[in-house]
Amino acid sequence: MKNYILDTTVLLYDAKALFKFGENNVIVPITVIEEIDRFKKEVSEIGISARQTSRILDELRKEKKLSSGINLKNGGKLFVKIGSGSTLRRLPEELRERSKDNMILAIALGVKESSDLTTIFVCKDTNLRVKADALGLNAEDYESEKVDVEELYSGIKEVTVDPSVLSRFQSQGFCVVDQPLYPHQYVSLHSKDDPSVTLAGRYSASEQGIVRVAEKYQEGQWRIQPRNREQVFAMDALLNDDIQLVTLVGKAGTGKTLLAVAASLYKTVDENVYNRILVSRPTLPMGKDIGFLPGTVEEKLTPWMYPIVDNVELIMRGQSRTGTKSRGFRELVDMGILIIEPLTYIRGRSIHNQYLIIDEAQNLTPHEIKTIITRVGDGTKIVVTGDPYQIDNPYIDSSSNGLSYVVERFKKQEVAAHVTFNKGERSRLSELAANLL
């Protein structure tokens, strides 16, 4: 048995973390309860987690006093520990300032000193883990949903076959290979005699083989042509109505958002498969925040939605060059074809017959991405895009974010497809910046 002391960041990340430490002691410092109370009124996911944590603790305290310990259903025991006026004396002089973090560390040290059990301080704040380690505490990150980002499923596989198989695949559009493949995994088939000869395919679990993927698209499909093999695979997934969930991962400038917007316009405006396009992204600024913005919800969201606006306008300019009368971004919004909403408003909804795009999903927690995907109703397709190496959320990293989590969890499901982008196509300068800086 061990003692696990939870910091505020853990419960704001996952309110159910209280039940995820098995048959061990789970200890919540009283200072954490104070901090949780401070976040309860927020409308963000952090506020939701704070309120949920308070409700859970309130229900548990009805069974027994938290100070004496409450038996959990998983065999563990929950305590709330209170410090005293002398608590901070356990800390070095430079840390005796009465801050929330220092009080939590002091209570953790008190638990360690008074118990023979191994004591572990669990925290998602990097600096606080460093301070805890310096004080002699065993400090760990909360890793319930960790994914090894270096081993993240790419959605693409290179397969070498005999020239006869490749020739048959070219003429018939179907072949079978002796390779383990996931549903909707994309394949580059190479000739054994000449590796430069390749064809694009996608594994169909229902047909138990690889089907041919189109590498060129009609000009009517919003003037967007894939520029590389990864974009070919992505466009196939984005336009396939049988694939309900598409995840696109890649660095800046690889075309993730542009392709998603182009495909959504084609499927909604031209083919009328979906009633409208719903776009959302986390409102986390890069750099200093600009404070509370005036205006309507749409006006407040405008600074965060410029990437979507830019992509729509780029596609519209391509349409107008062909001589086709094109609608502008504002007209699409006014007609109700394109809807931009904050992620906060998605909770509790059922989203039917829409093309849903969640951009910059690397800034979401696994709990938040679950909340979003469970909103999807009949006839809705959801596209989740992002770059796990560009995270602005202080409580998650490249391995614990919602995007990486959903890629790994859905790789074996027939309703999902994934593509990892490696080559930038925005501009030569953009590609160099992404690689060199």
QUIGIZI-V942233 format. One record per backbone hydrogen bond with DSSP energy under -1.0 kcal/mol. NH is the residue of the N-H (numbers start at 1). CO is the residue of the C=O. E is the energy in kcal/mol with one decimal. If there is no record, write none. Layout:
nh;co;e
NH;CO;E
NH;CO;E
This chain:
nh;co;e
3;118;-3.1
4;25;-3.2
5;120;-2.9
6;27;-2.4
7;122;-2.1
11;7;-1.1
12;8;-2.1
13;9;-1.3
14;10;-2.4
17;14;-1.9
19;16;-1.8
20;17;-1.8
24;22;-1.6
25;2;-2.6
26;77;-3.3
27;4;-3.4
28;79;-2.7
30;81;-2.9
32;29;-1.2
33;29;-1.0
34;30;-1.7
35;31;-2.1
36;32;-2.7
37;33;-2.0
38;34;-1.1
42;39;-1.7
48;44;-1.8
49;45;-2.6
50;46;-2.3
51;47;-2.4
52;48;-2.3
53;49;-2.5
54;50;-2.1
55;51;-2.1
56;52;-2.4
57;53;-2.5
58;54;-2.1
59;55;-2.2
60;56;-2.4
61;57;-2.1
63;60;-1.6
70;78;-2.2
72;76;-3.1
75;72;-1.8
77;24;-1.9
78;70;-2.8
79;26;-2.9
80;66;-1.3
81;28;-1.4
87;84;-1.6
89;86;-1.4
90;87;-1.7
91;88;-1.7
95;92;-2.1
96;93;-1.5
99;97;-2.5
103;99;-2.0
104;100;-2.2
105;101;-2.3
106;102;-2.4
107;103;-2.4
108;104;-2.1
109;105;-2.4
110;106;-2.0
111;107;-2.0
112;108;-2.2
113;109;-2.5
114;110;-1.6
120;3;-3.2
121;138;-3.6
122;5;-3.1
123;140;-2.6
129;125;-2.0
130;126;-1.9
131;127;-2.3
132;128;-2.4
133;129;-2.4
134;130;-2.2
135;131;-1.3
136;133;-1.5
137;132;-2.5
140;121;-2.7
146;143;-1.2
147;399;-2.1
149;147;-1.1
151;148;-1.3
152;149;-1.1
157;186;-2.2
159;188;-2.5
161;190;-3.0
166;162;-2.0
167;163;-2.6
168;164;-2.2
169;165;-2.4
170;166;-2.1
171;167;-1.8
172;168;-3.0
173;169;-1.9
175;210;-1.7
179;177;-1.7
184;203;-2.0
185;182;-2.0
186;155;-2.8
187;201;-3.1
188;157;-2.4
189;199;-2.8
190;159;-3.1
191;197;-1.8
192;161;-2.4
197;194;-2.2
199;189;-1.7
201;187;-2.4
202;211;-2.4
203;185;-2.9
204;209;-3.4
208;204;-1.0
209;204;-1.5
210;175;-3.2
211;202;-2.8
212;173;-1.9
213;200;-2.0
221;218;-1.6
222;220;-2.1
223;219;-1.3
224;221;-1.2
232;228;-1.8
233;229;-2.2
234;230;-2.4
235;231;-2.6
236;232;-1.9
237;233;-2.0
238;234;-2.6
239;235;-1.7
243;240;-1.3
244;415;-1.2
245;415;-2.3
246;382;-2.5
247;417;-2.2
248;384;-2.7
249;419;-2.1
250;386;-1.7
254;251;-1.3
259;255;-2.3
260;256;-1.9
261;257;-2.7
262;258;-2.6
263;259;-2.6
264;260;-2.1
265;261;-2.3
266;262;-2.1
267;263;-2.6
268;264;-1.7
269;265;-2.8
271;266;-2.2
273;267;-2.7
275;353;-3.0
277;337;-3.7
278;355;-2.2
279;339;-3.0
280;357;-2.5
284;282;-1.2
300;296;-2.5
301;297;-2.0
302;298;-1.1
304;301;-1.2
305;301;-1.4
309;305;-2.3
310;306;-3.2
311;307;-1.7
312;308;-2.5
313;309;-2.7
314;310;-2.1
315;311;-2.1
316;312;-2.5
317;313;-2.3
318;314;-1.6
319;315;-1.8
320;316;-2.4
321;317;-1.5
323;320;-1.3
324;319;-1.2
332;328;-2.2
333;329;-2.0
334;330;-2.7
335;331;-2.1
336;333;-1.2
337;332;-1.7
338;332;-1.6
339;277;-3.2
341;279;-2.1
345;342;-1.4
346;343;-1.6
349;346;-2.1
351;375;-3.0
353;378;-2.3
355;276;-2.4
356;381;-3.3
357;278;-2.8
358;383;-3.2
359;280;-2.3
361;385;-3.1
363;360;-1.5
364;361;-1.8
369;365;-2.4
370;366;-1.9
371;367;-2.1
372;368;-1.9
373;369;-2.5
374;370;-2.2
375;372;-1.6
376;373;-1.4
377;351;-3.4
380;377;-1.5
381;354;-2.1
382;244;-3.2
383;356;-3.2
384;246;-3.1
385;358;-2.6
386;248;-1.5
390;387;-2.3
396;393;-1.2
402;364;-4.0
405;401;-1.8
406;402;-2.4
407;403;-2.0
408;404;-1.9
409;405;-2.2
410;406;-1.8
413;410;-1.7
416;413;-1.3
417;245;-2.1
419;247;-2.1
420;154;-1.4
421;249;-3.6
425;253;-3.6
426;253;-1.3
431;427;-2.2
432;428;-2.3
433;429;-2.5
434;430;-2.3
435;431;-1.6
436;432;-2.7
437;433;-2.1
